[in-house]
Amino acid sequence: MAPGREQFDRNVFINCPFDQDYHPLARALVFSLLKLGFEPRIATERADSGEDRIGKIRELIQISRFSIHDLSRMEPLKPEDFPRFNMPFELGLDLGCRYYGNTRHKSKLCLILERERYRYQKVLSDISGNDIRAHQNDPETLIRELRNWFFVSTGEPLPAGDRVWAQYNRFQTDLEISLQRSGYSDRDVQALEMAEYIKYVNSWLTSKGTD
């Protein structure tokens, strides 16, 4: 069943890597979305091994007005590996939904992120006219770019980037202390599934996010 208009307008499909090296950026991204009042939607939010992954991604794209595509990790993980094409592939699915979907889908908006603003043009020149924002592999820069893009895209009153960054750091500290007291090792804290991380962020924002 398609979501109501209000839910559609708050959903944000996230297309980014979730490897260990990207964790600092992924967690800053998800925290910021929740702090700004949006709902991150990611393929790992459901763990049914029998579910077709492409079908799940298509569904999440269709029910989300906004999407974030980080193309900064297209290069191979190791020199002998092939490049990673998942991110540009999912960007293509999202743009196709926007162009060929129903009336609601015509209102879709996407943010494309890169490490350096023009680096992607070497391999993905078809979108060279799009506005690309660079995060420099820095969570603080990513938070500011994200916040500013949502302000321009929605016109909504949003907390300043400095405030979001400060609260993110407070949350990270509180989360590590809380989990360690519950018996989590450093490895456990780093290996948290994103669905569990989102649960902790929502709980923290409810109790402390307005301080």
N, CA, C and O of each residue as an XYZ file, in Angstrom:
844
protein
N       0.845     -1.201      0.000
C       0.000      0.000      0.000
C       0.880      1.251      0.000
O       1.834      1.333      0.774
N       0.572      2.213     -0.852
C       1.355      3.444     -0.906
C       1.125      4.263      0.359
O       0.015      4.284      0.893
N       2.174      4.943      0.845
C       2.016      5.746      2.048
C       1.165      6.979      1.780
O       1.011      7.396      0.632
N       0.612      7.562      2.845
C      -0.098      8.814      2.697
C       0.845      9.918      2.272
O       2.064      9.763      2.346
N       0.284     11.037      1.824
C       1.099     12.138      1.330
C       2.073     12.620      2.400
O       3.236     12.897      2.107
N       1.601     12.718      3.631
C       2.468     13.232      4.698
C       3.667     12.322      4.919
O       4.794     12.796      5.066
N       3.426     11.013      4.942
C       4.533     10.079      5.138
C       5.481     10.120      3.948
O       6.699     10.128      4.129
N       4.943     10.148      2.737
C       5.761     10.234      1.524
C       6.675     11.455      1.575
O       7.845     11.377      1.199
N       6.140     12.583      2.041
C       6.901     13.833      2.084
C       8.007     13.833      3.135
O       8.894     14.684      3.081
N       7.980     12.898      4.094
C       9.026     12.844      5.122
C      10.020     11.714      4.881
O      11.086     11.697      5.497
N       9.698     10.777      4.005
C      10.593      9.653      3.752
C      11.792     10.080      2.910
O      11.664     10.850      1.957
N      12.980      9.551      3.292
C      14.216      9.830      2.556
C      14.911      8.503      2.258
O      15.390      7.828      3.168
N      14.961      8.139      0.989
C      15.675      6.928      0.596
C      17.176      7.205      0.629
O      17.644      8.188      0.055
N      17.932      6.330      1.306
C      19.380      6.509      1.429
C      20.083      5.455      0.592
O      19.886      4.254      0.779
N      20.897      5.921     -0.322
C      21.704      5.065     -1.184
C      23.171      5.388     -0.915
O      23.732      6.321     -1.489
N      23.774      4.607     -0.041
C      25.165      4.838      0.312
C      25.782      3.521      0.757
O      25.051      2.582      1.075
N      27.105      3.425      0.789
C      27.723      2.199      1.302
C      27.544      2.106      2.812
O      27.380      3.126      3.481
N      27.574      0.899      3.349
C      27.469      0.716      4.793
C      28.634     -0.123      5.320
O      28.483     -0.879      6.280
N      29.810      0.021      4.674
C      30.994     -0.666      5.167
C      31.577      0.098      6.359
O      31.157      1.216      6.658
N      32.540     -0.516      7.028
C      33.102      0.068      8.246
C      33.710      1.446      7.996
O      33.558      2.349      8.820
N      34.395      1.614      6.868
C      35.043      2.895      6.593
C      34.041      4.029      6.439
O      34.351      5.189      6.712
N      32.827      3.678      5.996
C      31.818      4.720      5.767
C      30.965      4.988      7.007
O      30.180      5.936      7.019
N      31.106      4.172      8.043
C      30.252      4.294      9.225
C      30.149      5.713      9.789
O      29.038      6.169     10.061
N      31.273      6.434      9.977
C      31.137      7.789     10.538
C      30.230      8.688      9.710
O      29.487      9.495     10.269
N      30.280      8.563      8.397
C      29.420      9.375      7.535
C      27.983      8.874      7.574
O      27.051      9.674      7.651
N      27.794      7.553      7.522
C      26.439      6.999      7.528
C      25.701      7.359      8.809
O      24.525      7.719      8.772
N      26.382      7.264      9.930
C      25.724      7.559     11.205
C      25.420      9.044     11.352
O      24.369      9.413     11.875
N      26.323      9.891     10.899
C      26.051     11.331     10.921
C      24.872     11.667     10.011
O      24.039     12.506     10.354
N      24.804     11.018      8.860
C      23.714     11.233      7.910
C      22.374     10.846      8.510
O      21.416     11.617      8.442
N      22.299      9.666      9.093
C      21.035      9.177      9.648
C      20.608     10.020     10.846
O      19.434     10.373     10.961
N      21.537     10.347     11.736
C      21.189     11.187     12.882
C      20.622     12.520     12.406
O      19.601     12.982     12.916
N      21.283     13.136     11.432
C      20.854     14.454     10.955
C      19.456     14.408     10.369
O      18.647     15.298     10.627
N      19.163     13.391      9.589
C      17.815     13.281      9.014
C      16.757     13.202     10.096
O      15.733     13.881     10.024
N      17.002     12.374     11.098
C      16.033     12.243     12.179
C      15.909     13.545     12.967
O      14.807     13.932     13.357
N      17.022     14.216     13.201
C      16.996     15.498     13.916
C      16.211     16.544     13.122
O      15.517     17.372     13.711
N      16.314     16.512     11.808
C      15.617     17.484     10.961
C      14.151     17.123     10.737
O      13.416     17.878     10.101
N      13.725     15.979     11.255
C      12.319     15.611     11.167
C      11.960     14.734      9.990
O      10.792     14.650      9.612
N      12.963     14.071      9.396
C      12.710     13.191      8.256
C      12.921     11.737      8.651
O      13.498     11.443      9.697
N      12.450     10.838      7.806
C      12.487      9.404      8.107
C      13.423      8.702      7.129
O      13.082      8.550      5.956
N      14.598      8.271      7.591
C      15.516      7.560      6.691
C      14.966      6.194      6.311
O      14.481      5.456      7.169
N      15.038      5.862      5.047
C      14.590      4.561      4.556
C      15.774      3.902      3.842
O      16.292      4.434      2.860
N      16.186      2.760      4.337
C      17.360      2.075      3.813
C      17.042      0.612      3.578
O      16.166      0.042      4.228
N      17.759      0.011      2.643
C      17.471     -1.374      2.266
C      17.673     -2.329      3.430
O      17.031     -3.378      3.478
N      18.554     -1.990      4.374
C      18.832     -2.883      5.502
C      17.814     -2.769      6.629
O      17.987     -3.402      7.671
N      16.760     -1.983      6.450
C      15.768     -1.856      7.520
C      14.929     -3.122      7.659
O      14.278     -3.339      8.681
N      14.952     -3.965      6.604
C      14.291     -5.264      6.674
C      15.319     -6.336      6.374
O      16.172     -6.154      5.505
N      15.245     -7.471      7.095
C      16.288     -8.496      6.996
C      15.750     -9.844      6.537
O      16.236    -10.886      6.977
N      14.751     -9.836      5.656
C      14.198    -11.069      5.130
C      15.072    -11.562      3.982
O      15.091    -10.956      2.910
N      15.800    -12.667      4.203
C      16.697    -13.186      3.175
C      15.942    -13.658      1.937
O      16.531    -13.786      0.864
N      14.666    -13.913      2.075
C      13.875    -14.355      0.935
C      13.325    -13.216      0.100
O      12.700    -13.455     -0.934
N      13.545    -11.980      0.529
C      13.010    -10.822     -0.181
C      13.976    -10.383     -1.279
O      15.183    -10.284     -1.059
N      13.435    -10.128     -2.439
C      14.240     -9.663     -3.564
C      14.766     -8.262     -3.279
O      13.989     -7.346     -3.010
N      16.105     -8.095     -3.338
C      16.709     -6.820     -2.944
C      16.302     -5.681     -3.880
O      15.983     -4.585     -3.419
N      16.310     -5.934     -5.182
C      15.939     -4.883     -6.127
C      14.485     -4.461     -5.913
O      14.161     -3.275     -5.980
N      13.611     -5.440     -5.652
C      12.219     -5.111     -5.377
C      12.079     -4.244     -4.141
O      11.274     -3.313     -4.113
N      12.872     -4.553     -3.109
C      12.828     -3.767     -1.878
C      13.312     -2.333     -2.133
O      12.715     -1.374     -1.644
N      14.389     -2.200     -2.897
C      14.913     -0.873     -3.210
C      13.902     -0.079     -4.026
O      13.687      1.105     -3.765
N      13.285     -0.717     -5.008
C      12.261     -0.046     -5.814
C      11.120      0.460     -4.940
O      10.633      1.576     -5.120
N      10.698     -0.378     -3.990
C       9.607      0.029     -3.106
C      10.004      1.250     -2.279
O       9.228      2.198     -2.162
N      11.206      1.233     -1.707
C      11.648      2.349     -0.874
C      11.769      3.634     -1.689
O      11.453      4.716     -1.196
N      12.224      3.515     -2.925
C      12.301      4.685     -3.801
C      10.906      5.234     -4.079
O      10.694      6.446     -4.064
N       9.970      4.349     -4.329
C       8.613      4.770     -4.686
C       7.887      5.461     -3.534
O       7.026      6.307     -3.771
N       8.222      5.112     -2.288
C       7.493      5.687     -1.151
C       8.234      6.863     -0.525
O       7.841      7.344      0.538
N       9.312      7.334     -1.176
C      10.120      8.413     -0.608
C      10.168      9.605     -1.553
O      10.562      9.471     -2.712
N       9.769     10.765     -1.059
C       9.878     11.960     -1.881
C      11.334     12.373     -2.071
O      11.725     12.845     -3.139
N      12.136     12.185     -1.011
C      13.534     12.602     -1.058
C      14.446     11.387     -1.163
O      14.086     10.282     -0.756
N      15.615     11.611     -1.708
C      16.624     10.550     -1.736
C      18.008     11.176     -1.645
O      18.235     12.306     -2.077
N      18.918     10.410     -1.073
C      20.308     10.829     -0.947
C      21.171      9.738     -1.563
O      21.077      8.569     -1.191
N      22.006     10.132     -2.501
C      22.860      9.191     -3.212
C      24.317      9.619     -3.026
O      24.724     10.665     -3.530
N      25.086      8.829     -2.319
C      26.496      9.142     -2.111
C      27.337      8.306     -3.078
O      27.410      7.083     -2.956
N      27.965      8.977     -4.033
C      28.758      8.304     -5.058
C      30.249      8.278     -4.730
O      31.072      7.958     -5.588
N      30.592      8.613     -3.493
C      32.006      8.769     -3.139
C      32.753      7.453     -3.003
O      33.980      7.452     -2.900
N      32.030      6.320     -3.001
C      32.692      5.028     -2.813
C      32.530      4.122     -4.031
O      32.407      2.905     -3.891
N      32.531      4.704     -5.205
C      32.387      3.890     -6.407
C      33.653      3.109     -6.728
O      33.607      2.110     -7.445
N      34.785      3.564     -6.196
C      36.042      2.887     -6.517
C      36.104      1.511     -5.858
O      35.391      1.268     -4.883
N      36.937      0.611     -6.366
C      37.040     -0.732     -5.772
C      37.528     -0.673     -4.330
O      38.275      0.232     -3.958
N      37.100     -1.648     -3.513
C      37.581     -1.737     -2.143
C      39.055     -2.126     -2.098
O      39.798     -1.682     -1.223
N      39.471     -2.960     -3.050
C      40.869     -3.387     -3.151
C      41.328     -3.213     -4.594
O      40.500     -3.240     -5.505
N      42.638     -3.033     -4.824
C      43.127     -2.750     -6.186
C      42.678     -3.768     -7.221
O      42.436     -3.402     -8.371
N      42.559     -5.046     -6.841
C      42.200     -6.072     -7.822
C      40.694     -6.218     -8.005
O      40.253     -7.003     -8.845
N      39.896     -5.477     -7.236
C      38.441     -5.576     -7.330
C      37.901     -4.735     -8.484
O      38.598     -3.877     -9.025
N      36.644     -5.000     -8.851
C      35.933     -4.159     -9.798
C      35.353     -2.946     -9.069
O      35.172     -2.997     -7.853
N      35.057     -1.856     -9.785
C      34.377     -0.714     -9.153
C      33.022     -1.132     -8.603
O      32.445     -2.129     -9.036
N      32.525     -0.364     -7.651
C      31.225     -0.653     -7.055
C      30.145      0.153     -7.785
O      30.140      1.383     -7.736
N      29.242     -0.544     -8.454
C      28.238      0.117     -9.288
C      26.869      0.215     -8.620
O      25.940      0.761     -9.215
N      26.721     -0.298     -7.406
C      25.409     -0.262     -6.752
C      24.869      1.151     -6.615
O      23.700      1.402     -6.907
N      25.722      2.085     -6.167
C      25.246      3.445     -5.912
C      24.762      4.145     -7.183
O      23.652      4.678     -7.178
N      25.547      4.171     -8.285
C      25.010      4.808     -9.507
C      23.813      4.063    -10.086
O      22.939      4.679    -10.697
N      23.763      2.743     -9.902
C      22.608      1.976    -10.384
C      21.340      2.407     -9.661
O      20.307      2.622    -10.295
N      21.409      2.535     -8.339
C      20.229      2.939     -7.567
C      19.866      4.396     -7.841
O      18.690      4.757     -7.800
N      20.858      5.233     -8.119
C      20.562      6.603     -8.542
C      19.758      6.585     -9.839
O      18.803      7.346     -9.991
N      20.146      5.709    -10.779
C      19.405      5.598    -12.028
C      17.968      5.145    -11.816
O      17.053      5.659    -12.460
N      17.762      4.175    -10.906
C      16.404      3.740    -10.590
C      15.579      4.899    -10.035
O      14.414      5.072    -10.392
N      16.192      5.682     -9.166
C      15.480      6.794     -8.535
C      15.109      7.864     -9.561
O      13.985      8.364     -9.560
N      16.049      8.212    -10.431
C      15.750      9.209    -11.458
C      14.682      8.690    -12.419
O      13.832      9.455    -12.874
N      14.724      7.387    -12.730
C      13.697      6.813    -13.588
C      12.321      6.908    -12.964
O      11.342      7.196    -13.652
N      12.238      6.664    -11.646
C      10.957      6.785    -10.946
C      10.438      8.212    -11.030
O       9.243      8.443    -11.218
N      11.343      9.158    -10.889
C      10.958     10.571    -10.939
C      10.452     10.961    -12.330
O       9.455     11.671    -12.457
N      11.136     10.498    -13.356
C      10.789     10.897    -14.712
C       9.579     10.153    -15.265
O       8.782     10.732    -16.003
N       9.431      8.870    -14.916
C       8.420      8.035    -15.536
C       7.315      7.587    -14.584
O       6.406      6.861    -14.986
N       7.389      8.016    -13.330
C       6.407      7.595    -12.346
C       5.110      8.375    -12.441
O       4.849      9.071    -13.422
N       4.289      8.239    -11.379
C       2.994      8.910    -11.372
C       3.147     10.372    -10.957
O       4.261     10.866    -10.784
N       2.028     11.046    -10.804
C       2.053     12.480    -10.503
C       2.817     12.768     -9.220
O       3.582     13.730     -9.159
N       2.623     11.954     -8.205
C       3.325     12.149     -6.941
C       4.840     12.072     -7.143
O       5.588     12.851     -6.552
N       5.282     11.146     -7.965
C       6.715     10.948     -8.155
C       7.378     12.104     -8.886
O       8.598     12.253     -8.820
N       6.593     12.932     -9.588
C       7.170     14.091    -10.258
C       7.727     15.094     -9.254
O       8.538     15.949     -9.610
N       7.291     14.989     -7.994
C       7.760     15.932     -6.972
C       9.013     15.447     -6.251
O       9.503     16.116     -5.341
N       9.536     14.284     -6.652
C      10.702     13.733     -5.977
C      11.928     14.636     -6.151
O      12.102     15.278     -7.187
N      12.765     14.672     -5.124
C      13.995     15.456     -5.147
C      15.136     14.588     -4.655
O      14.957     13.786     -3.738
N      16.314     14.740     -5.258
C      17.448     13.936     -4.806
C      18.675     14.801     -4.565
O      18.919     15.783     -5.267
N      19.426     14.416     -3.570
C      20.708     15.036     -3.236
C      21.800     14.051     -3.618
O      21.797     12.911     -3.154
N      22.737     14.480     -4.461
C      23.873     13.652     -4.839
C      25.102     14.154     -4.091
O      25.449     15.334     -4.147
N      25.745     13.237     -3.397
C      26.938     13.563     -2.613
C      28.166     12.933     -3.261
O      28.093     11.871     -3.879
N      29.283     13.611     -3.104
C      30.566     13.095     -3.554
C      31.626     13.497     -2.541
O      31.386     14.326     -1.663
N      32.804     12.895     -2.676
C      33.919     13.293     -1.821
C      34.440     14.662     -2.263
O      34.650     15.553     -1.441
N      34.644     14.811     -3.562
C      35.045     16.080     -4.165
C      34.008     16.411     -5.220
O      33.520     15.521     -5.917
N      33.674     17.665     -5.337
C      32.482     18.050     -6.089
C      32.473     17.559     -7.534
O      31.424     17.124     -8.008
N      33.594     17.609     -8.257
C      33.583     17.290     -9.684
C      34.255     15.956    -10.012
O      34.443     15.634    -11.185
N      34.615     15.188     -9.003
C      35.330     13.941     -9.238
C      34.491     12.946    -10.052
O      35.028     12.252    -10.916
N      33.204     12.871     -9.788
C      32.316     11.904    -10.438
C      32.231     12.085    -11.935
O      31.899     11.132    -12.640
N      32.522     13.288    -12.463
C      32.338     13.567    -13.887
C      33.214     12.684    -14.768
O      32.917     12.490    -15.947
N      34.296     12.146    -14.196
C      35.182     11.301    -14.982
C      34.484     10.008    -15.419
O      34.819      9.450    -16.463
N      33.518      9.530    -14.630
C      32.896      8.236    -14.915
C      31.381      8.310    -15.070
O      30.763      7.331    -15.488
N      30.765      9.453    -14.742
C      29.305      9.562    -14.792
C      28.932     10.927    -15.363
O      28.261     11.725    -14.709
N      29.371     11.180    -16.574
C      29.211     12.504    -17.169
C      27.766     12.829    -17.512
O      27.441     13.998    -17.725
N      26.887     11.831    -17.572
C      25.489     12.080    -17.932
C      24.772     12.983    -16.934
O      23.772     13.611    -17.281
N      25.271     13.057    -15.697
C      24.623     13.927    -14.705
C      25.498     15.134    -14.381
O      25.412     15.698    -13.290
N      26.329     15.519    -15.322
C      27.268     16.625    -15.060
C      26.556     17.951    -14.825
O      27.150     18.875    -14.270
N      25.291     18.064    -15.239
C      24.562     19.300    -15.008
C      23.866     19.368    -13.669
O      23.286     20.395    -13.318
N      23.917     18.272    -12.908
C      23.237     18.242    -11.612
C      24.071     18.925    -10.534
O      25.298     18.979    -10.620
N      23.387     19.443     -9.522
C      24.062     20.069     -8.389
C      24.593     18.982     -7.463
O      23.814     18.241     -6.864
N      25.896     18.886     -7.345
C      26.534     17.886     -6.501
C      27.131     18.579     -5.284
O      27.762     19.630     -5.403
N      26.929     17.984     -4.114
C      27.505     18.543     -2.888
C      28.600     17.618     -2.379
O      28.442     16.397     -2.377
N      29.710     18.206     -1.949
C      30.885     17.439     -1.526
C      31.004     17.450     -0.013
O      30.858     18.495      0.621
N      31.275     16.265      0.573
C      31.415     16.188      2.027
C      32.863     16.016      2.493
O      33.130     16.029      3.694
N      33.799     15.855      1.550
C      35.220     15.744      1.889
C      35.522     14.616      2.878
O      36.522     14.671      3.595
N      34.676     13.610      2.918
C      34.830     12.502      3.885
C      34.796     12.972      5.333
O      35.369     12.332      6.214
N      34.129     14.085      5.573
C      34.081     14.700      6.906
C      32.634     14.749      7.389
O      31.806     15.402      6.754
N      32.300     14.069      8.507
C      30.916     14.061      8.988
C      30.348     15.456      9.256
O      29.175     15.708      8.978
N      31.161     16.359      9.790
C      30.657     17.704     10.071
C      30.283     18.421      8.779
O      29.243     19.075      8.713
N      31.112     18.305      7.766
C      30.801     18.918      6.474
C      29.550     18.293      5.872
O      28.716     19.002      5.310
N      29.409     16.983      5.983
C      28.227     16.302      5.466
C      26.961     16.835      6.139
O      25.966     17.101      5.466
N      26.997     16.989      7.451
C      25.824     17.476      8.187
C      25.429     18.866      7.708
O      24.242     19.139      7.524
N      26.396     19.743      7.503
C      26.080     21.100      7.050
C      25.494     21.079      5.631
O      24.505     21.757      5.349
N      26.111     20.300      4.753
C      25.607     20.232      3.382
C      24.188     19.662      3.350
O      23.332     20.144      2.608
N      23.955     18.648      4.150
C      22.636     18.024      4.221
C      21.592     19.006      4.727
O      20.531     19.171      4.125
N      21.904     19.649      5.831
C      20.965     20.612      6.421
C      20.645     21.730      5.443
O      19.482     22.101      5.286
N      21.675     22.278      4.777
C      21.470     23.395      3.856
C      20.655     22.969      2.636
O      19.822     23.728      2.141
N      20.905     21.733      2.151
C      20.139     21.258      0.999
C      18.663     21.112      1.354
O      17.800     21.495      0.564
N      18.364     20.572      2.516
C      16.966     20.408      2.911
C      16.284     21.763      3.121
O      15.096     21.916      2.837
N      17.038     22.739      3.616
C      16.439     24.068      3.772
C      16.079     24.644      2.411
O      14.976     25.159      2.223
N      17.009     24.559      1.459
C      16.741     25.084      0.120
C      15.597     24.307     -0.540
O      14.772     24.898     -1.237
N      15.545     23.005     -0.328
C      14.557     22.159     -1.009
C      13.161     22.290     -0.426
O      12.173     22.146     -1.148
N      13.066     22.561      0.875
C      11.758     22.576      1.527
C      11.333     23.950      2.020
O      10.137     24.218      2.142
N      12.297     24.832      2.309
C      11.975     26.128      2.887
C      11.540     26.049      4.332
O      11.108     27.051      4.900
N      11.646     24.862      4.948
C      11.232     24.693      6.337
C      12.255     25.325      7.290
O      13.446     25.355      6.980
N      11.803     25.830      8.445
C      12.754     26.292      9.455
C      13.481     25.087     10.054
O      12.842     24.186     10.597
N      14.789     25.067      9.958
C      15.580     23.938     10.424
C      16.666     24.417     11.382
O      17.144     25.544     11.254
N      17.062     23.584     12.336
C      18.151     23.977     13.235
C      19.439     24.193     12.450
O      19.661     23.562     11.417
N      20.276     25.080     12.945
C      21.530     25.403     12.273
C      22.458     24.191     12.251
O      22.364     23.299     13.094
N      23.351     24.180     11.271
C      24.291     23.079     11.158
C      25.132     22.889     12.406
O      25.396     21.757     12.810
N      25.559     23.997     13.026
C      26.349     23.905     14.261
C      25.587     23.158     15.345
O      26.169     22.350     16.068
N      24.306     23.419     15.463
C      23.494     22.782     16.498
C      23.330     21.283     16.234
O      23.422     20.469     17.153
N      23.090     20.933     14.981
C      22.950     19.517     14.639
C      24.260     18.781     14.909
O      24.250     17.681     15.462
N      25.377     19.376     14.525
C      26.686     18.756     14.738
C      26.972     18.584     16.224
O      27.456     17.531     16.638
N      26.681     19.598     17.033
C      26.916     19.510     18.473
C      26.058     18.406     19.098
O      26.540     17.640     19.932
N      24.789     18.329     18.694
C      23.918     17.300     19.255
C      24.341     15.899     18.793
O      24.231     14.936     19.551
N      24.814     15.792     17.573
C      25.301     14.496     17.090
C      26.461     14.007     17.957
O      26.508     12.832     18.319
N      27.376     14.879     18.284
C      28.512     14.487     19.113
C      28.080     14.115     20.521
O      28.612     13.173     21.107
N      27.123     14.846     21.063
C      26.589     14.499     22.384
C      25.934     13.131     22.349
O      26.125     12.313     23.249
N      25.156     12.891     21.298
C      24.486     11.593     21.185
C      25.495     10.459     21.086
O      25.350      9.440     21.761
N      26.511     10.625     20.253
C      27.509      9.576     20.083
C      28.173      9.228     21.406
O      28.386      8.054     21.709
N      28.501     10.247     22.194
C      29.118     10.022     23.506
C      28.156      9.293     24.433
O      28.527      8.315     25.083
N      26.913      9.776     24.491
C      25.909      9.145     25.357
C      25.647      7.698     24.942
O      25.485      6.824     25.793
N      25.605      7.450     23.645
C      25.327      6.098     23.155
C      26.448      5.136     23.554
O      26.176      4.037     24.037
N      27.687      5.535     23.357
C      28.812      4.657     23.691
C      28.832      4.336     25.174
O      29.055      3.190     25.564
N      28.598      5.353     26.007
C      28.583      5.128     27.455
C      27.456      4.180     27.838
O      27.659      3.249     28.617
N      26.254      4.420     27.286
C      25.097      3.599     27.613
C      25.302      2.155     27.181
O      24.994      1.234     27.938
N      25.815      1.946     25.985
C      26.001      0.586     25.478
C      27.111     -0.149     26.232
O      26.996     -1.345     26.499
N      28.169      0.557     26.569
C      29.250     -0.074     27.323
C      28.778     -0.500     28.710
O      29.188     -1.544     29.218
N      27.924      0.303     29.312
C      27.364     -0.063     30.610
C      26.456     -1.286     30.488
O      26.270     -2.029     31.452
N      25.897     -1.487     29.305
C      25.030     -2.648     29.067
C      25.813     -3.880     28.622
O      25.228     -4.911     28.290
N      27.137     -3.765     28.619
C      27.966     -4.913     28.279
C      28.412     -5.002     26.836
O      28.996     -6.008     26.432
N      28.148     -3.962     26.046
C      28.592     -3.968     24.662
C      30.088     -3.689     24.592
O      30.582     -2.790     25.273
N      30.807     -4.443     23.784
C      32.218     -4.172     23.549
C      32.346     -3.071     22.498
O      31.361     -2.704     21.857
N      33.567     -2.542     22.319
C      33.784     -1.548     21.262
C      33.409     -2.118     19.899
O      32.867     -1.414     19.048
N      33.702     -3.396     19.705
C      33.355     -4.041     18.441
C      31.847     -4.110     18.259
O      31.340     -3.911     17.155
N      31.125     -4.394     19.351
C      29.657     -4.430     19.284
C      29.094     -3.062     18.908
O      28.169     -2.955     18.103
N      29.669     -2.017     19.506
C      29.182     -0.655     19.234
C      29.387     -0.307     17.764
O      28.503      0.280     17.140
N      30.544     -0.664     17.205
C      30.832     -0.362     15.806
C      29.976     -1.180     14.854
O      29.682     -0.747     13.740
N      29.575     -2.380     15.306
C      28.850     -3.301     14.423
C      27.337     -3.179     14.531
O      26.622     -4.009     13.970
N      26.825     -2.173     15.234
C      25.379     -2.007     15.360
C      24.719     -1.966     13.988
O      25.169     -1.250     13.094
N      23.659     -2.734     13.833
C      22.856     -2.625     12.611
C      22.211     -1.245     12.567
O      21.887     -0.668     13.605
N      22.028     -0.721     11.353
C      21.478      0.625     11.229
C      20.072      0.725     11.821
O      19.707      1.766     12.368
N      19.283     -0.341     11.717
C      17.936     -0.312     12.298
C      17.996     -0.109     13.805
O      17.175      0.615     14.370
N      18.973     -0.752     14.464
C      19.120     -0.588     15.908
C      19.639      0.812     16.226
O      19.200      1.439     17.190
N      20.574      1.296     15.412
C      21.109      2.641     15.607
C      19.992      3.680     15.513
O      19.943      4.610     16.318
N      19.106      3.530     14.546
C      17.986      4.458     14.387
C      17.095      4.446     15.622
O      16.610      5.491     16.055
N      16.881      3.259     16.189
C      16.064      3.163     17.397
C      16.677      3.986     18.529
O      15.968      4.702     19.235
N      17.996      3.881     18.699
C      18.670      4.642     19.758
C      18.623      6.146     19.481
O      18.442      6.938     20.406
N      18.783      6.537     18.237
C      18.717      7.962     17.901
C      17.337      8.519     18.231
O      17.230      9.575     18.854
N      16.287      7.823     17.822
C      14.930      8.301     18.088
C      14.671      8.435     19.583
O      14.073      9.414     20.029
N      15.119      7.456     20.349
C      14.929      7.505     21.789
C      15.663      8.690     22.399
O      15.121      9.385     23.259
N      16.890      8.922     21.959
C      17.687     10.031     22.494
C      17.073     11.376     22.117
O      16.992     12.277     22.953
N      16.644     11.516     20.877
C      16.045     12.782     20.446
C      14.761     13.075     21.212
O      14.463     14.233     21.505
N      14.005     12.043     21.536
C      12.784     12.226     22.311
C      13.084     12.733     23.718
O      12.352     13.566     24.252
N      14.156     12.233     24.314
C      14.453     12.600     25.705
C      15.374     13.806     25.821
O      15.264     14.568     26.781
N      16.287     13.997     24.858
C      17.288     15.047     25.017
C      17.460     15.954     23.801
O      18.203     16.934     23.855
N      16.795     15.639     22.741
C      17.041     16.346     21.479
C      16.617     17.785     21.440
O      16.994     18.505     20.516
N      15.835     18.243     22.422
C      15.420     19.640     22.444
C      16.237     20.478     23.416
O      15.977     21.670     23.577
N      17.235     19.859     24.073
C      18.056     20.597     25.044
C      18.880     21.671     24.341
O      19.632     22.396     24.991
